[in-house]
Amino acid sequence: VQQVDGVWPLPQQLDQSADRNSLSPQRFSFTYGRDSAAQTGCSVLDAAFKRYFSIIFPDFTKGSENGLQYMWSEPQPFVVSVSVKTRGCDGYPDEDSDESYNLSVSEGQAVLRSVTVWGALRGLESFSQLVYQDDYGSYFINKTEIVDFPRFAFRGLLLDTSRHYLPLHAILKTLDAMAYSKFNVFHWHIVDDPSFPYQSRTFPDLSNKGAFHPFTHVYTQSDVMRVIEHARMRGIRVIPEFDSPGHTQSWGKGQPNLLTPCYKGDVPSGSFGPVDPTVDTTYKFMESLLKEVKFVFPDSYVHLGGDEVSFACWQSNPNVRTFMEKMGFGKDFTKLESFYMESIMNMTAALNRTSIVWQDVFDYHERIPQDTVLEIWKGETYQAELSRMTKAGHRVLLSAPWYINHISYGQDWRNSYAVQPQNFSGTEEQKKLVIGGEVAMWGEYVDATNLNPRLWPRACAAAERLWSDEEKTLNADLAFPRLEKFRCELLRRGIQAEPLFVGHCKHEYD
Ligand SMILES: CC(=O)N[C@H]1NC[C@H](CO)[C@H](O)[C@@H]1O
């Protein structure tokens, strides 16, 4: 059995030898190193030990001697000893979490050392990918040395639960698959024009009237807490996005007088536009909503949106025009958008949260708090945008070339793989302001029936770009066999990942 270079994304340093050890589930265990700051009782790692045991040995349940019969030798014990420098088992991963780890696999044992439990999770994932089976089902692992850490700190994946509702299990399964590729941020684009599935405790009518259905197509507070905890156990941050002032049609169903009434001539047309930025009630509403978001979502970042605001409705409304005059904005509606966005970014800062906004906010030359992160999504000229934004001293996230809701025939993972997020004209300081990137799976044509095959393994290409060393991962042809193997591993783990090209897997999806 020739073992293909075994870990996706590629570790910074991976040395594998041909020496192989047999493993037997009966004699395999994860333990805490004597010098580990985390010991039994560490919620994140106790759960990870169980989870990875069943990932590695899916057909074996502890204590059932009906495991694989050994014809020729008494199984050797194999112990994985995990040592973590700082405890922090009950907290949340954040932008500064150290995810580095070292893994040394030798005869009968593996030693995994990391600074935090989040790094230990990354090491356990790599360890799990090193184990393989021969045709008789016996388990093996080769002698291996790994020194690893992520190239970028922010490695995100966006799901849109407004264009189509995604059942909770689909979100949890996506978090599982994200962890397999070492993604560490779940960008939950939770509401938008078509539906408002988030069940707000402050404004219950938002989902009562704005969801596709008030009972079956909502995320209750306990659903949201389950997502956050499931993510935490995998070292994944959850960053919610409440996108405004555009993309808010569903908000108007449950919150009267929030949206701008559009006019036809000098009478309301009956349709509504972006949030009405001219009335105080709007800012009172947004402040209450953001206060709730702060208490429900522990991450110190919140995404405020700010994309695709159409000015036509504002323009048609006489009250808005009066407001523009009063404020001295003249006919420039980007000034009105800026006024609104600056207000809610300042509200967010006052709530001790850092905001992320789409690039439109920057493109409108708005006054943006220096620590606000800008997310690039417009495909045409993202390199120029990277230069402009980092020149202005902002941290940026690159998503534009990773809008994988766009599909085509053939191996389009190669386009994602070819992206170089720091390949733009700028100083080294500017390059450092690229904190990472994000794969987007917008939901116009996606729901639980096609989410997984559309996401996986195509998202894995960006995962390697965001984790691995740039120089060692320049060649998609060299990556292909590794990604093919990883795709088969995803199938074995129950992720319905579509094929990259012609071929087969030992464990086909069933
Ligand atoms: C920031 C952003 O991407 N805004 C919109 N742009 C097109 C997308 C589909 O590709 C979605 O409709 C999304 O809501």
The ligand as an SDF file (V2000), in Angstrom:
LIG
                    3D

 14 14  0  0  0  0  0  0  0  0999 V2000
  -21.5260   40.6880   -0.8230 C   0  0  0  0  0  0  0  0  0  0  0  0
  -22.2810   39.9620   -1.8940 C   0  0  0  0  0  0  0  0  0  0  0  0
  -21.7760   39.0430   -2.4940 O   0  0  0  0  0  0  0  0  0  0  0  0
  -23.5640   40.3770   -2.1200 N   0  0  0  0  0  0  0  0  0  0  0  0
  -24.3970   39.6110   -3.0780 C   0  0  0  0  0  0  0  0  0  0  0  0
  -23.5860   39.4410   -4.3020 N   0  0  0  0  0  0  0  0  0  0  0  0
  -23.8760   38.3000   -5.1730 C   0  0  0  0  0  0  0  0  0  0  0  0
  -24.0140   37.0400   -4.3660 C   0  0  0  0  0  0  0  0  0  0  0  0
  -24.2370   35.8210   -5.2660 C   0  0  0  0  0  0  0  0  0  0  0  0
  -23.0680   35.5230   -6.0130 O   0  0  0  0  0  0  0  0  0  0  0  0
  -25.1550   37.2060   -3.3750 C   0  0  0  0  0  0  0  0  0  0  0  0
  -26.3570   37.4860   -4.0150 O   0  0  0  0  0  0  0  0  0  0  0  0
  -24.8020   38.3080   -2.3830 C   0  0  0  0  0  0  0  0  0  0  0  0
  -25.9220   38.5700   -1.5410 O   0  0  0  0  0  0  0  0  0  0  0  0
  1  2  1  0
  2  3  2  0
  2  4  1  0
  4  5  1  0
  5  6  1  0
  5 13  1  0
  6  7  1  0
  7  8  1  0
  8  9  1  0
  8 11  1  0
  9 10  1  0
 11 12  1  0
 11 13  1  0
 13 14  1  0
M  END
$$$$
